[in-house]
């Protein structure tokens, strides 16, 4: 019975990290890059409007950071629950 509880806790932790990453992805790509683009374009970053920057470079940088964050966090969760690959 404890093994089922351990599996459920593992998947709960996994889904929590996944949901957090998806929220950040949605905010950066859709909200900042599309919905708030006119508001953000009033701010300049490196000579470019911030809304444009989020729609182009900012979202790509954020996605790469999310990939590394997800890998780092899942490795920690795997170790915590004893399912690490190393």
N, CA, C and O atoms as a Maestro MAE file, in Angstrom:
{
 s_m_m2io_version
 :::
 2.0.0
}

f_m_ct {
 s_m_title
 :::
 protein
 m_atom[344] {
  # First column is atom index #
  i_m_mmod_type
  r_m_x_coord
  r_m_y_coord
  r_m_z_coord
  i_m_residue_number
  s_m_chain_name
  s_m_pdb_residue_name
  s_m_pdb_atom_name
  i_m_atomic_number
  :::
  1 25 0.823 -1.204 0.000 1 A "UNK " " N  " 7
  2 3 0.000 0.000 0.000 1 A "UNK " " CA " 6
  3 2 0.861 1.260 0.000 1 A "UNK " " C  " 6
  4 15 0.514 2.259 -0.630 1 A "UNK " " O  " 8
  5 25 1.989 1.203 0.713 2 A "UNK " " N  " 7
  6 3 2.860 2.377 0.763 2 A "UNK " " CA " 6
  7 2 3.475 2.676 -0.599 2 A "UNK " " C  " 6
  8 15 3.737 3.833 -0.929 2 A "UNK " " O  " 8
  9 25 3.705 1.626 -1.387 3 A "UNK " " N  " 7
  10 3 4.260 1.830 -2.725 3 A "UNK " " CA " 6
  11 2 3.286 2.618 -3.590 3 A "UNK " " C  " 6
  12 15 3.713 3.472 -4.367 3 A "UNK " " O  " 8
  13 25 1.983 2.350 -3.475 4 A "UNK " " N  " 7
  14 3 0.986 3.115 -4.231 4 A "UNK " " CA " 6
  15 2 0.976 4.567 -3.798 4 A "UNK " " C  " 6
  16 15 0.871 5.471 -4.627 4 A "UNK " " O  " 8
  17 25 1.086 4.789 -2.481 5 A "UNK " " N  " 7
  18 3 1.119 6.159 -1.962 5 A "UNK " " CA " 6
  19 2 2.363 6.878 -2.465 5 A "UNK " " C  " 6
  20 15 2.305 8.052 -2.831 5 A "UNK " " O  " 8
  21 25 3.494 6.163 -2.482 6 A "UNK " " N  " 7
  22 3 4.744 6.740 -2.962 6 A "UNK " " CA " 6
  23 2 4.634 7.099 -4.442 6 A "UNK " " C  " 6
  24 15 5.107 8.156 -4.860 6 A "UNK " " O  " 8
  25 25 4.016 6.230 -5.232 7 A "UNK " " N  " 7
  26 3 3.818 6.515 -6.659 7 A "UNK " " CA " 6
  27 2 2.912 7.720 -6.854 7 A "UNK " " C  " 6
  28 15 3.174 8.569 -7.706 7 A "UNK " " O  " 8
  29 25 1.857 7.793 -6.074 8 A "UNK " " N  " 7
  30 3 0.932 8.925 -6.185 8 A "UNK " " CA " 6
  31 2 1.625 10.227 -5.803 8 A "UNK " " C  " 6
  32 15 1.413 11.253 -6.449 8 A "UNK " " O  " 8
  33 25 2.446 10.196 -4.767 9 A "UNK " " N  " 7
  34 3 3.188 11.398 -4.363 9 A "UNK " " CA " 6
  35 2 4.189 11.816 -5.436 9 A "UNK " " C  " 6
  36 15 4.377 13.003 -5.703 9 A "UNK " " O  " 8
  37 25 4.832 10.811 -6.049 10 A "UNK " " N  " 7
  38 3 5.781 11.094 -7.122 10 A "UNK " " CA " 6
  39 2 5.084 11.776 -8.299 10 A "UNK " " C  " 6
  40 15 5.571 12.783 -8.812 10 A "UNK " " O  " 8
  41 25 3.952 11.232 -8.724 11 A "UNK " " N  " 7
  42 3 3.243 11.812 -9.862 11 A "UNK " " CA " 6
  43 2 2.643 13.168 -9.510 11 A "UNK " " C  " 6
  44 15 2.548 14.042 -10.372 11 A "UNK " " O  " 8
  45 25 2.241 13.352 -8.268 12 A "UNK " " N  " 7
  46 3 1.737 14.655 -7.843 12 A "UNK " " CA " 6
  47 2 2.857 15.705 -7.946 12 A "UNK " " C  " 6
  48 15 2.631 16.817 -8.423 12 A "UNK " " O  " 8
  49 25 4.054 15.339 -7.496 13 A "UNK " " N  " 7
  50 3 5.197 16.255 -7.587 13 A "UNK " " CA " 6
  51 2 5.558 16.512 -9.050 13 A "UNK " " C  " 6
  52 15 5.867 17.642 -9.429 13 A "UNK " " O  " 8
  53 25 5.517 15.462 -9.868 14 A "UNK " " N  " 7
  54 3 5.817 15.586 -11.295 14 A "UNK " " CA " 6
  55 2 4.822 16.526 -11.967 14 A "UNK " " C  " 6
  56 15 5.220 17.417 -12.718 14 A "UNK " " O  " 8
  57 25 3.545 16.336 -11.706 15 A "UNK " " N  " 7
  58 3 2.524 17.177 -12.326 15 A "UNK " " CA " 6
  59 2 2.589 18.622 -11.837 15 A "UNK " " C  " 6
  60 15 2.274 19.548 -12.584 15 A "UNK " " O  " 8
  61 25 2.993 18.813 -10.592 16 A "UNK " " N  " 7
  62 3 3.141 20.172 -10.058 16 A "UNK " " CA " 6
  63 2 4.225 20.929 -10.823 16 A "UNK " " C  " 6
  64 15 4.030 22.086 -11.197 16 A "UNK " " O  " 8
  65 25 5.365 20.280 -11.056 17 A "UNK " " N  " 7
  66 3 6.449 20.908 -11.822 17 A "UNK " " CA " 6
  67 2 6.012 21.150 -13.267 17 A "UNK " " C  " 6
  68 15 6.255 22.218 -13.828 17 A "UNK " " O  " 8
  69 25 5.374 20.160 -13.852 18 A "UNK " " N  " 7
  70 3 4.909 20.277 -15.237 18 A "UNK " " CA " 6
  71 2 3.896 21.410 -15.383 18 A "UNK " " C  " 6
  72 15 3.981 22.206 -16.319 18 A "UNK " " O  " 8
  73 25 2.950 21.481 -14.470 19 A "UNK " " N  " 7
  74 3 1.942 22.543 -14.524 19 A "UNK " " CA " 6
  75 2 2.587 23.921 -14.366 19 A "UNK " " C  " 6
  76 15 2.214 24.862 -15.068 19 A "UNK " " O  " 8
  77 25 3.543 24.045 -13.459 20 A "UNK " " N  " 7
  78 3 4.248 25.314 -13.280 20 A "UNK " " CA " 6
  79 2 4.980 25.743 -14.545 20 A "UNK " " C  " 6
  80 15 4.943 26.913 -14.926 20 A "UNK " " O  " 8
  81 25 5.647 24.790 -15.196 21 A "UNK " " N  " 7
  82 3 6.347 25.098 -16.457 21 A "UNK " " CA " 6
  83 2 5.362 25.506 -17.543 21 A "UNK " " C  " 6
  84 15 5.636 26.426 -18.314 21 A "UNK " " O  " 8
  85 25 4.228 24.837 -17.611 22 A "UNK " " N  " 7
  86 3 3.230 25.185 -18.625 22 A "UNK " " CA " 6
  87 2 2.631 26.567 -18.373 22 A "UNK " " C  " 6
  88 15 2.327 27.288 -19.323 22 A "UNK " " O  " 8
  89 25 2.462 26.938 -17.126 23 A "UNK " " N  " 7
  90 3 1.948 28.279 -16.808 23 A "UNK " " CA " 6
  91 2 2.938 29.340 -17.257 23 A "UNK " " C  " 6
  92 15 2.547 30.335 -17.867 23 A "UNK " " O  " 8
  93 25 4.214 29.138 -16.962 24 A "UNK " " N  " 7
  94 3 5.242 30.096 -17.406 24 A "UNK " " CA " 6
  95 2 5.279 30.156 -18.923 24 A "UNK " " C  " 6
  96 15 5.341 31.241 -19.501 24 A "UNK " " O  " 8
  97 25 5.241 28.995 -19.575 25 A "UNK " " N  " 7
  98 3 5.241 28.949 -21.038 25 A "UNK " " CA " 6
  99 2 4.058 29.729 -21.608 25 A "UNK " " C  " 6
  100 15 4.224 30.512 -22.543 25 A "UNK " " O  " 8
  101 25 2.870 29.519 -21.051 26 A "UNK " " N  " 7
  102 3 1.673 30.212 -21.521 26 A "UNK " " CA " 6
  103 2 1.790 31.726 -21.315 26 A "UNK " " C  " 6
  104 15 1.447 32.504 -22.205 26 A "UNK " " O  " 8
  105 25 2.270 32.135 -20.152 27 A "UNK " " N  " 7
  106 3 2.410 33.567 -19.885 27 A "UNK " " CA " 6
  107 2 3.366 34.233 -20.865 27 A "UNK " " C  " 6
  108 15 3.061 35.284 -21.428 27 A "UNK " " O  " 8
  109 25 4.517 33.616 -21.063 28 A "UNK " " N  " 7
  110 3 5.533 34.228 -21.922 28 A "UNK " " CA " 6
  111 2 5.111 34.212 -23.382 28 A "UNK " " C  " 6
  112 15 5.255 35.217 -24.078 28 A "UNK " " O  " 8
  113 25 4.591 33.082 -23.854 29 A "UNK " " N  " 7
  114 3 4.301 32.985 -25.288 29 A "UNK " " CA " 6
  115 2 2.986 33.645 -25.674 29 A "UNK " " C  " 6
  116 15 2.921 34.328 -26.696 29 A "UNK " " O  " 8
  117 25 1.952 33.459 -24.894 30 A "UNK " " N  " 7
  118 3 0.638 33.956 -25.291 30 A "UNK " " CA " 6
  119 2 0.313 35.306 -24.659 30 A "UNK " " C  " 6
  120 15 -0.055 36.249 -25.359 30 A "UNK " " O  " 8
  121 25 0.447 35.398 -23.356 31 A "UNK " " N  " 7
  122 3 0.048 36.629 -22.670 31 A "UNK " " CA " 6
  123 2 1.010 37.768 -23.004 31 A "UNK " " C  " 6
  124 15 0.582 38.827 -23.462 31 A "UNK " " O  " 8
  125 25 2.330 37.552 -22.773 32 A "UNK " " N  " 7
  126 3 3.288 38.624 -23.033 32 A "UNK " " CA " 6
  127 2 3.520 38.842 -24.520 32 A "UNK " " C  " 6
  128 15 3.677 39.980 -24.963 32 A "UNK " " O  " 8
  129 25 3.543 37.765 -25.290 33 A "UNK " " N  " 7
  130 3 3.862 37.866 -26.711 33 A "UNK " " CA " 6
  131 2 2.700 38.272 -27.593 33 A "UNK " " C  " 6
  132 15 2.917 38.754 -28.704 33 A "UNK " " O  " 8
  133 25 1.452 38.090 -27.122 34 A "UNK " " N  " 7
  134 3 0.298 38.405 -27.967 34 A "UNK " " CA " 6
  135 2 -0.665 39.379 -27.286 34 A "UNK " " C  " 6
  136 15 -0.954 40.447 -27.827 34 A "UNK " " O  " 8
  137 25 -1.159 39.015 -26.106 35 A "UNK " " N  " 7
  138 3 -2.200 39.822 -25.467 35 A "UNK " " CA " 6
  139 2 -1.697 41.169 -24.940 35 A "UNK " " C  " 6
  140 15 -2.383 42.182 -25.074 35 A "UNK " " O  " 8
  141 25 -0.513 41.182 -24.346 36 A "UNK " " N  " 7
  142 3 0.014 42.417 -23.760 36 A "UNK " " CA " 6
  143 2 1.073 43.092 -24.622 36 A "UNK " " C  " 6
  144 15 1.813 43.949 -24.140 36 A "UNK " " O  " 8
  145 25 1.149 42.712 -25.890 37 A "UNK " " N  " 7
  146 3 2.224 43.221 -26.739 37 A "UNK " " CA " 6
  147 2 2.166 44.741 -26.875 37 A "UNK " " C  " 6
  148 15 3.211 45.391 -26.839 37 A "UNK " " O  " 8
  149 25 0.993 45.318 -27.027 38 A "UNK " " N  " 7
  150 3 0.901 46.776 -27.186 38 A "UNK " " CA " 6
  151 2 1.341 47.507 -25.918 38 A "UNK " " C  " 6
  152 15 2.028 48.526 -25.990 38 A "UNK " " O  " 8
  153 25 0.949 46.991 -24.780 39 A "UNK " " N  " 7
  154 3 1.363 47.599 -23.514 39 A "UNK " " CA " 6
  155 2 2.858 47.458 -23.309 39 A "UNK " " C  " 6
  156 15 3.523 48.414 -22.912 39 A "UNK " " O  " 8
  157 25 3.391 46.281 -23.573 40 A "UNK " " N  " 7
  158 3 4.823 46.044 -23.376 40 A "UNK " " CA " 6
  159 2 5.671 46.781 -24.395 40 A "UNK " " C  " 6
  160 15 6.832 47.079 -24.116 40 A "UNK " " O  " 8
  161 25 5.135 47.086 -25.561 41 A "UNK " " N  " 7
  162 3 5.905 47.804 -26.571 41 A "UNK " " CA " 6
  163 2 6.217 49.234 -26.163 41 A "UNK " " C  " 6
  164 15 7.047 49.880 -26.803 41 A "UNK " " O  " 8
  165 25 5.590 49.738 -25.139 42 A "UNK " " N  " 7
  166 3 5.889 51.078 -24.636 42 A "UNK " " CA " 6
  167 2 7.202 51.097 -23.862 42 A "UNK " " C  " 6
  168 15 7.750 52.168 -23.600 42 A "UNK " " O  " 8
  169 25 7.710 49.920 -23.495 43 A "UNK " " N  " 7
  170 3 8.988 49.782 -22.792 43 A "UNK " " CA " 6
  171 2 10.006 49.276 -23.798 43 A "UNK " " C  " 6
  172 15 9.695 48.427 -24.633 43 A "UNK " " O  " 8
  173 25 11.219 49.796 -23.720 44 A "UNK " " N  " 7
  174 3 12.265 49.415 -24.656 44 A "UNK " " CA " 6
  175 2 13.321 48.564 -23.962 44 A "UNK " " C  " 6
  176 15 13.703 48.848 -22.827 44 A "UNK " " O  " 8
  177 25 13.789 47.528 -24.637 45 A "UNK " " N  " 7
  178 3 14.849 46.662 -24.124 45 A "UNK " " CA " 6
  179 2 15.897 46.492 -25.214 45 A "UNK " " C  " 6
  180 15 15.641 45.843 -26.228 45 A "UNK " " O  " 8
  181 25 17.054 47.061 -25.014 46 A "UNK " " N  " 7
  182 3 18.115 46.967 -26.009 46 A "UNK " " CA " 6
  183 2 17.768 47.643 -27.312 46 A "UNK " " C  " 6
  184 15 18.253 47.237 -28.368 46 A "UNK " " O  " 8
  185 25 16.930 48.677 -27.258 47 A "UNK " " N  " 7
  186 3 16.533 49.389 -28.463 47 A "UNK " " CA " 6
  187 2 15.330 48.801 -29.163 47 A "UNK " " C  " 6
  188 15 14.885 49.340 -30.177 47 A "UNK " " O  " 8
  189 25 14.796 47.713 -28.652 48 A "UNK " " N  " 7
  190 3 13.631 47.078 -29.258 48 A "UNK " " CA " 6
  191 2 12.447 47.149 -28.296 48 A "UNK " " C  " 6
  192 15 12.637 47.101 -27.081 48 A "UNK " " O  " 8
  193 25 11.240 47.261 -28.820 49 A "UNK " " N  " 7
  194 3 10.063 47.240 -27.943 49 A "UNK " " CA " 6
  195 2 9.988 45.912 -27.176 49 A "UNK " " C  " 6
  196 15 10.241 44.846 -27.738 49 A "UNK " " O  " 8
  197 25 9.641 45.992 -25.902 50 A "UNK " " N  " 7
  198 3 9.637 44.799 -25.047 50 A "UNK " " CA " 6
  199 2 8.649 43.741 -25.536 50 A "UNK " " C  " 6
  200 15 8.945 42.549 -25.451 50 A "UNK " " O  " 8
  201 25 7.500 44.137 -26.038 51 A "UNK " " N  " 7
  202 3 6.538 43.171 -26.571 51 A "UNK " " CA " 6
  203 2 7.108 42.392 -27.741 51 A "UNK " " C  " 6
  204 15 6.934 41.177 -27.832 51 A "UNK " " O  " 8
  205 25 7.787 43.093 -28.632 52 A "UNK " " N  " 7
  206 3 8.446 42.438 -29.760 52 A "UNK " " CA " 6
  207 2 9.521 41.485 -29.255 52 A "UNK " " C  " 6
  208 15 9.651 40.366 -29.752 52 A "UNK " " O  " 8
  209 25 10.299 41.935 -28.258 53 A "UNK " " N  " 7
  210 3 11.367 41.110 -27.708 53 A "UNK " " CA " 6
  211 2 10.811 39.818 -27.118 53 A "UNK " " C  " 6
  212 15 11.373 38.745 -27.339 53 A "UNK " " O  " 8
  213 25 9.702 39.911 -26.363 54 A "UNK " " N  " 7
  214 3 9.085 38.708 -25.797 54 A "UNK " " CA " 6
  215 2 8.589 37.781 -26.898 54 A "UNK " " C  " 6
  216 15 8.749 36.564 -26.803 54 A "UNK " " O  " 8
  217 25 7.997 38.339 -27.927 55 A "UNK " " N  " 7
  218 3 7.458 37.514 -29.016 55 A "UNK " " CA " 6
  219 2 8.569 36.835 -29.812 55 A "UNK " " C  " 6
  220 15 8.340 35.774 -30.393 55 A "UNK " " O  " 8
  221 25 9.750 37.412 -29.852 56 A "UNK " " N  " 7
  222 3 10.841 36.856 -30.653 56 A "UNK " " CA " 6
  223 2 11.878 36.152 -29.770 56 A "UNK " " C  " 6
  224 15 11.837 34.931 -29.623 56 A "UNK " " O  " 8
  225 25 12.794 36.906 -29.190 57 A "UNK " " N  " 7
  226 3 13.902 36.322 -28.444 57 A "UNK " " CA " 6
  227 2 13.521 35.885 -27.037 57 A "UNK " " C  " 6
  228 15 13.977 34.841 -26.571 57 A "UNK " " O  " 8
  229 25 12.703 36.658 -26.363 58 A "UNK " " N  " 7
  230 3 12.388 36.382 -24.959 58 A "UNK " " CA " 6
  231 2 11.724 35.046 -24.752 58 A "UNK " " C  " 6
  232 15 12.047 34.333 -23.802 58 A "UNK " " O  " 8
  233 25 10.810 34.697 -25.614 59 A "UNK " " N  " 7
  234 3 10.129 33.409 -25.458 59 A "UNK " " CA " 6
  235 2 11.090 32.249 -25.697 59 A "UNK " " C  " 6
  236 15 11.006 31.230 -25.013 59 A "UNK " " O  " 8
  237 25 11.989 32.388 -26.644 60 A "UNK " " N  " 7
  238 3 12.965 31.325 -26.915 60 A "UNK " " CA " 6
  239 2 13.889 31.140 -25.723 60 A "UNK " " C  " 6
  240 15 14.132 30.010 -25.301 60 A "UNK " " O  " 8
  241 25 14.412 32.246 -25.167 61 A "UNK " " N  " 7
  242 3 15.274 32.155 -23.987 61 A "UNK " " CA " 6
  243 2 14.531 31.528 -22.818 61 A "UNK " " C  " 6
  244 15 15.080 30.695 -22.096 61 A "UNK " " O  " 8
  245 25 13.300 31.927 -22.638 62 A "UNK " " N  " 7
  246 3 12.498 31.376 -21.542 62 A "UNK " " CA " 6
  247 2 12.277 29.884 -21.725 62 A "UNK " " C  " 6
  248 15 12.354 29.135 -20.751 62 A "UNK " " O  " 8
  249 25 12.007 29.429 -22.939 63 A "UNK " " N  " 7
  250 3 11.778 28.013 -23.190 63 A "UNK " " CA " 6
  251 2 13.038 27.200 -22.906 63 A "UNK " " C  " 6
  252 15 12.951 26.108 -22.345 63 A "UNK " " O  " 8
  253 25 14.200 27.715 -23.282 64 A "UNK " " N  " 7
  254 3 15.456 27.006 -23.002 64 A "UNK " " CA " 6
  255 2 15.682 26.914 -21.495 64 A "UNK " " C  " 6
  256 15 16.082 25.864 -20.992 64 A "UNK " " O  " 8
  257 25 15.430 27.998 -20.777 65 A "UNK " " N  " 7
  258 3 15.563 27.989 -19.318 65 A "UNK " " CA " 6
  259 2 14.573 26.990 -18.706 65 A "UNK " " C  " 6
  260 15 14.919 26.278 -17.763 65 A "UNK " " O  " 8
  261 25 13.359 26.933 -19.229 66 A "UNK " " N  " 7
  262 3 12.366 25.981 -18.731 66 A "UNK " " CA " 6
  263 2 12.819 24.537 -18.917 66 A "UNK " " C  " 6
  264 15 12.578 23.697 -18.050 66 A "UNK " " O  " 8
  265 25 13.466 24.245 -20.024 67 A "UNK " " N  " 7
  266 3 13.966 22.889 -20.270 67 A "UNK " " CA " 6
  267 2 14.987 22.503 -19.211 67 A "UNK " " C  " 6
  268 15 14.907 21.415 -18.642 67 A "UNK " " O  " 8
  269 25 15.949 23.387 -18.941 68 A "UNK " " N  " 7
  270 3 16.962 23.091 -17.933 68 A "UNK " " CA " 6
  271 2 16.369 23.033 -16.529 68 A "UNK " " C  " 6
  272 15 16.758 22.189 -15.722 68 A "UNK " " O  " 8
  273 25 15.426 23.930 -16.239 69 A "UNK " " N  " 7
  274 3 14.764 23.903 -14.938 69 A "UNK " " CA " 6
  275 2 14.009 22.597 -14.744 69 A "UNK " " C  " 6
  276 15 14.103 21.981 -13.682 69 A "UNK " " O  " 8
  277 25 13.262 22.166 -15.756 70 A "UNK " " N  " 7
  278 3 12.487 20.929 -15.654 70 A "UNK " " CA " 6
  279 2 13.410 19.729 -15.428 70 A "UNK " " C  " 6
  280 15 13.125 18.880 -14.583 70 A "UNK " " O  " 8
  281 25 14.500 19.655 -16.168 71 A "UNK " " N  " 7
  282 3 15.443 18.543 -16.007 71 A "UNK " " CA " 6
  283 2 16.056 18.557 -14.607 71 A "UNK " " C  " 6
  284 15 16.162 17.510 -13.970 71 A "UNK " " O  " 8
  285 25 16.455 19.725 -14.128 72 A "UNK " " N  " 7
  286 3 17.053 19.844 -12.794 72 A "UNK " " CA " 6
  287 2 16.054 19.451 -11.708 72 A "UNK " " C  " 6
  288 15 16.383 18.695 -10.794 72 A "UNK " " O  " 8
  289 25 14.836 19.968 -11.817 73 A "UNK " " N  " 7
  290 3 13.818 19.711 -10.793 73 A "UNK " " CA " 6
  291 2 13.379 18.247 -10.802 73 A "UNK " " C  " 6
  292 15 13.184 17.656 -9.740 73 A "UNK " " O  " 8
  293 25 13.222 17.661 -11.978 74 A "UNK " " N  " 7
  294 3 12.821 16.255 -12.047 74 A "UNK " " CA " 6
  295 2 13.923 15.339 -11.532 74 A "UNK " " C  " 6
  296 15 13.623 14.307 -10.932 74 A "UNK " " O  " 8
  297 25 15.182 15.684 -11.748 75 A "UNK " " N  " 7
  298 3 16.273 14.894 -11.170 75 A "UNK " " CA " 6
  299 2 16.199 14.920 -9.648 75 A "UNK " " C  " 6
  300 15 16.423 13.900 -8.996 75 A "UNK " " O  " 8
  301 25 15.884 16.085 -9.080 76 A "UNK " " N  " 7
  302 3 15.744 16.187 -7.627 76 A "UNK " " CA " 6
  303 2 14.554 15.361 -7.135 76 A "UNK " " C  " 6
  304 15 14.650 14.685 -6.111 76 A "UNK " " O  " 8
  305 25 13.455 15.413 -7.846 77 A "UNK " " N  " 7
  306 3 12.271 14.633 -7.460 77 A "UNK " " CA " 6
  307 2 12.559 13.134 -7.603 77 A "UNK " " C  " 6
  308 15 12.160 12.343 -6.749 77 A "UNK " " O  " 8
  309 25 13.245 12.745 -8.673 78 A "UNK " " N  " 7
  310 3 13.605 11.334 -8.853 78 A "UNK " " CA " 6
  311 2 14.459 10.831 -7.695 78 A "UNK " " C  " 6
  312 15 14.230 9.734 -7.186 78 A "UNK " " O  " 8
  313 25 15.440 11.623 -7.277 79 A "UNK " " N  " 7
  314 3 16.284 11.236 -6.146 79 A "UNK " " CA " 6
  315 2 15.480 11.142 -4.863 79 A "UNK " " C  " 6
  316 15 15.679 10.227 -4.064 79 A "UNK " " O  " 8
  317 25 14.573 12.084 -4.665 80 A "UNK " " N  " 7
  318 3 13.761 12.092 -3.446 80 A "UNK " " CA " 6
  319 2 12.912 10.833 -3.339 80 A "UNK " " C  " 6
  320 15 12.743 10.294 -2.246 80 A "UNK " " O  " 8
  321 25 12.377 10.358 -4.458 81 A "UNK " " N  " 7
  322 3 11.501 9.198 -4.443 81 A "UNK " " CA " 6
  323 2 12.206 7.894 -4.794 81 A "UNK " " C  " 6
  324 15 11.563 6.851 -4.916 81 A "UNK " " O  " 8
  325 25 13.530 7.950 -4.958 82 A "UNK " " N  " 7
  326 3 14.298 6.741 -5.177 82 A "UNK " " CA " 6
  327 2 14.166 6.127 -6.551 82 A "UNK " " C  " 6
  328 15 14.303 4.912 -6.696 82 A "UNK " " O  " 8
  329 25 13.907 6.925 -7.554 83 A "UNK " " N  " 7
  330 3 13.791 6.412 -8.920 83 A "UNK " " CA " 6
  331 2 14.808 7.064 -9.850 83 A "UNK " " C  " 6
  332 15 14.621 7.082 -11.067 83 A "UNK " " O  " 8
  333 25 15.874 7.595 -9.281 84 A "UNK " " N  " 7
  334 3 16.909 8.270 -10.081 84 A "UNK " " CA " 6
  335 2 17.613 7.257 -10.969 84 A "UNK " " C  " 6
  336 15 17.774 6.093 -10.602 84 A "UNK " " O  " 8
  337 25 18.026 7.713 -12.132 85 A "UNK " " N  " 7
  338 3 18.681 6.833 -13.101 85 A "UNK " " CA " 6
  339 2 20.168 6.672 -12.855 85 A "UNK " " C  " 6
  340 15 20.776 5.738 -13.378 85 A "UNK " " O  " 8
  341 25 20.768 7.548 -12.079 86 A "UNK " " N  " 7
  342 3 22.225 7.445 -11.904 86 A "UNK " " CA " 6
  343 2 22.620 6.648 -10.708 86 A "UNK " " C  " 6
  344 15 23.810 6.482 -10.442 86 A "UNK " " O  " 8
  :::
 }
 m_bond[343] {
  # First column is bond index #
  i_m_from
  i_m_to
  i_m_order
  :::
  1 1 2 1
  2 2 3 1
  3 3 4 2
  4 3 5 1
  5 5 6 1
  6 6 7 1
  7 7 8 2
  8 7 9 1
  9 9 10 1
  10 10 11 1
  11 11 12 2
  12 11 13 1
  13 13 14 1
  14 14 15 1
  15 15 16 2
  16 15 17 1
  17 17 18 1
  18 18 19 1
  19 19 20 2
  20 19 21 1
  21 21 22 1
  22 22 23 1
  23 23 24 2
  24 23 25 1
  25 25 26 1
  26 26 27 1
  27 27 28 2
  28 27 29 1
  29 29 30 1
  30 30 31 1
  31 31 32 2
  32 31 33 1
  33 33 34 1
  34 34 35 1
  35 35 36 2
  36 35 37 1
  37 37 38 1
  38 38 39 1
  39 39 40 2
  40 39 41 1
  41 41 42 1
  42 42 43 1
  43 43 44 2
  44 43 45 1
  45 45 46 1
  46 46 47 1
  47 47 48 2
  48 47 49 1
  49 49 50 1
  50 50 51 1
  51 51 52 2
  52 51 53 1
  53 53 54 1
  54 54 55 1
  55 55 56 2
  56 55 57 1
  57 57 58 1
  58 58 59 1
  59 59 60 2
  60 59 61 1
  61 61 62 1
  62 62 63 1
  63 63 64 2
  64 63 65 1
  65 65 66 1
  66 66 67 1
  67 67 68 2
  68 67 69 1
  69 69 70 1
  70 70 71 1
  71 71 72 2
  72 71 73 1
  73 73 74 1
  74 74 75 1
  75 75 76 2
  76 75 77 1
  77 77 78 1
  78 78 79 1
  79 79 80 2
  80 79 81 1
  81 81 82 1
  82 82 83 1
  83 83 84 2
  84 83 85 1
  85 85 86 1
  86 86 87 1
  87 87 88 2
  88 87 89 1
  89 89 90 1
  90 90 91 1
  91 91 92 2
  92 91 93 1
  93 93 94 1
  94 94 95 1
  95 95 96 2
  96 95 97 1
  97 97 98 1
  98 98 99 1
  99 99 100 2
  100 99 101 1
  101 101 102 1
  102 102 103 1
  103 103 104 2
  104 103 105 1
  105 105 106 1
  106 106 107 1
  107 107 108 2
  108 107 109 1
  109 109 110 1
  110 110 111 1
  111 111 112 2
  112 111 113 1
  113 113 114 1
  114 114 115 1
  115 115 116 2
  116 115 117 1
  117 117 118 1
  118 118 119 1
  119 119 120 2
  120 119 121 1
  121 121 122 1
  122 122 123 1
  123 123 124 2
  124 123 125 1
  125 125 126 1
  126 126 127 1
  127 127 128 2
  128 127 129 1
  129 129 130 1
  130 130 131 1
  131 131 132 2
  132 131 133 1
  133 133 134 1
  134 134 135 1
  135 135 136 2
  136 135 137 1
  137 137 138 1
  138 138 139 1
  139 139 140 2
  140 139 141 1
  141 141 142 1
  142 142 143 1
  143 143 144 2
  144 143 145 1
  145 145 146 1
  146 146 147 1
  147 147 148 2
  148 147 149 1
  149 149 150 1
  150 150 151 1
  151 151 152 2
  152 151 153 1
  153 153 154 1
  154 154 155 1
  155 155 156 2
  156 155 157 1
  157 157 158 1
  158 158 159 1
  159 159 160 2
  160 159 161 1
  161 161 162 1
  162 162 163 1
  163 163 164 2
  164 163 165 1
  165 165 166 1
  166 166 167 1
  167 167 168 2
  168 167 169 1
  169 169 170 1
  170 170 171 1
  171 171 172 2
  172 171 173 1
  173 173 174 1
  174 174 175 1
  175 175 176 2
  176 175 177 1
  177 177 178 1
  178 178 179 1
  179 179 180 2
  180 179 181 1
  181 181 182 1
  182 182 183 1
  183 183 184 2
  184 183 185 1
  185 185 186 1
  186 186 187 1
  187 187 188 2
  188 187 189 1
  189 189 190 1
  190 190 191 1
  191 191 192 2
  192 191 193 1
  193 193 194 1
  194 194 195 1
  195 195 196 2
  196 195 197 1
  197 197 198 1
  198 198 199 1
  199 199 200 2
  200 199 201 1
  201 201 202 1
  202 202 203 1
  203 203 204 2
  204 203 205 1
  205 205 206 1
  206 206 207 1
  207 207 208 2
  208 207 209 1
  209 209 210 1
  210 210 211 1
  211 211 212 2
  212 211 213 1
  213 213 214 1
  214 214 215 1
  215 215 216 2
  216 215 217 1
  217 217 218 1
  218 218 219 1
  219 219 220 2
  220 219 221 1
  221 221 222 1
  222 222 223 1
  223 223 224 2
  224 223 225 1
  225 225 226 1
  226 226 227 1
  227 227 228 2
  228 227 229 1
  229 229 230 1
  230 230 231 1
  231 231 232 2
  232 231 233 1
  233 233 234 1
  234 234 235 1
  235 235 236 2
  236 235 237 1
  237 237 238 1
  238 238 239 1
  239 239 240 2
  240 239 241 1
  241 241 242 1
  242 242 243 1
  243 243 244 2
  244 243 245 1
  245 245 246 1
  246 246 247 1
  247 247 248 2
  248 247 249 1
  249 249 250 1
  250 250 251 1
  251 251 252 2
  252 251 253 1
  253 253 254 1
  254 254 255 1
  255 255 256 2
  256 255 257 1
  257 257 258 1
  258 258 259 1
  259 259 260 2
  260 259 261 1
  261 261 262 1
  262 262 263 1
  263 263 264 2
  264 263 265 1
  265 265 266 1
  266 266 267 1
  267 267 268 2
  268 267 269 1
  269 269 270 1
  270 270 271 1
  271 271 272 2
  272 271 273 1
  273 273 274 1
  274 274 275 1
  275 275 276 2
  276 275 277 1
  277 277 278 1
  278 278 279 1
  279 279 280 2
  280 279 281 1
  281 281 282 1
  282 282 283 1
  283 283 284 2
  284 283 285 1
  285 285 286 1
  286 286 287 1
  287 287 288 2
  288 287 289 1
  289 289 290 1
  290 290 291 1
  291 291 292 2
  292 291 293 1
  293 293 294 1
  294 294 295 1
  295 295 296 2
  296 295 297 1
  297 297 298 1
  298 298 299 1
  299 299 300 2
  300 299 301 1
  301 301 302 1
  302 302 303 1
  303 303 304 2
  304 303 305 1
  305 305 306 1
  306 306 307 1
  307 307 308 2
  308 307 309 1
  309 309 310 1
  310 310 311 1
  311 311 312 2
  312 311 313 1
  313 313 314 1
  314 314 315 1
  315 315 316 2
  316 315 317 1
  317 317 318 1
  318 318 319 1
  319 319 320 2
  320 319 321 1
  321 321 322 1
  322 322 323 1
  323 323 324 2
  324 323 325 1
  325 325 326 1
  326 326 327 1
  327 327 328 2
  328 327 329 1
  329 329 330 1
  330 330 331 1
  331 331 332 2
  332 331 333 1
  333 333 334 1
  334 334 335 1
  335 335 336 2
  336 335 337 1
  337 337 338 1
  338 338 339 1
  339 339 340 2
  340 339 341 1
  341 341 342 1
  342 342 343 1
  343 343 344 2
  :::
 }
}
